[in-house]
Amino acid sequence: MAVVDISEELKSLSSTMGSIEAVLDLDALRGDIAVLEEQAAAPSLWDDPEAAQKITSKLSHLQAEVRKAEGLRGRIDDLEVLFELAEAEGDADALAEAEAELESVRKALDEMEVRTLLSGEYDAREALVTIRAEAGGVDAADFAERLQRMYLRWAERHNYKTEVYETAYAEEAGIKSTTFAVEVPYAYGTLSVEQGTHRLVRVSPFDNQGRRQTSFAGVEVLPVVEQTDHVEIDESDLRVDVYRSSGPGGQGVNTTDSAVRLTHLPTGIVVSCQNERSQIQNKASAMNVLQAKLLERRRQEEQAKMNALKGDGGNSWGNQMRSYVLHPYQMVKDLRTEFEMGNPDAVFNGEIDGFIEAGIRWRKQNEK
């Protein structure tokens, strides 16, 4: 690449980084970090373990975000020196190293730019993800379980904390449904583009005639409710059922009736939680999930009113959104963005950042 081209490229990268820094507002983030550091240093911090966990988690996330931005700015500034030295010395290896670093910086800049697109009302929240087996019988239940593992592996790759609230296992294989939390800021904004119907096409391992089977699983992503949301739930509107937690094949996990199922009578919404050993803890977790679902219901009603005022039938992209084809060829393709990968095994192992980033960009482009 010619020196003049490199110079223009570096100016472009620096300009893009400047725009990202402006959107992130690093000075404001540093101010937030200072406040959180003061709270984290308080002697009484761990008197309330749940609040302490939120403070330390948010502090860690903001510190990492600032470090990432500062580090990327430093890498962009260093690129000019790398290319100058390589050109001055006529060193082909040094030039190749500088070009590799340039490509790496481009990729990191693209990833950070996606973060600046998360500006929705609830995008900064943690996420609650629910996956349900839909049409397709045992294949759908198996597919739902594979999707659960895919998202948990994705979170693990990014060192994001997760907590599985409830899993209802199917009789033969797989799961009927599961709900889990991704406990990191901006998890909702990031994962909300995964909401919709996912479709799997393959030769069914459960069909003794080896026929091709199409099965479906639904993914729902909700923002975690915060105290400022004011989602009021009247106790008289709830039916509370307790039962014994169970694992695959109906095997008992607990020897007491600690699992809790809540039914919100006015809306018919049902949520369950069985991950805790205590019935009280399970009820508290189930209430959090119910509040999130009611908040999302309210948001959807408000959006429907806005769409009606605009004469807009709404956005149906969340219905069929991705196909996972294992036979007769291997391909995972997003039906909205056209982004695709030819390695389904890698996708099911949590390599879904490309799909998520494409979805976030697509959503931003289609916002009105």
MOFENBEL-V894807 format. One record per run of one state. SS is the DSSP state (H for helix, E for strand, L for the rest). FROM is the first residue (numbers start at 1). TO is the last residue. If there is no record, write none. Layout:
SS/FROM/TO ; SS/FROM/TO
This chain:
L/1/2 ; H/3/24 ; L/25/25 ; H/26/40 ; L/41/44 ; H/45/47 ; L/48/48 ; H/49/89 ; L/90/91 ; H/92/115 ; L/116/126 ; E/127/133 ; L/134/136 ; H/137/157 ; L/158/161 ; E/162/169 ; L/170/174 ; E/175/182 ; L/183/186 ; H/187/194 ; L/195/195 ; E/196/203 ; L/204/211 ; E/212/223 ; L/224/226 ; H/227/229 ; L/230/234 ; H/235/237 ; E/238/243 ; L/244/245 ; E/246/246 ; L/247/247 ; H/248/250 ; L/251/251 ; E/252/252 ; L/253/258 ; E/259/264 ; L/265/268 ; E/269/273 ; L/274/278 ; H/279/310 ; L/311/319 ; E/320/325 ; L/326/330 ; E/331/334 ; L/335/339 ; E/340/341 ; L/342/343 ; H/344/348 ; L/349/352 ; H/353/366 ; L/367/368
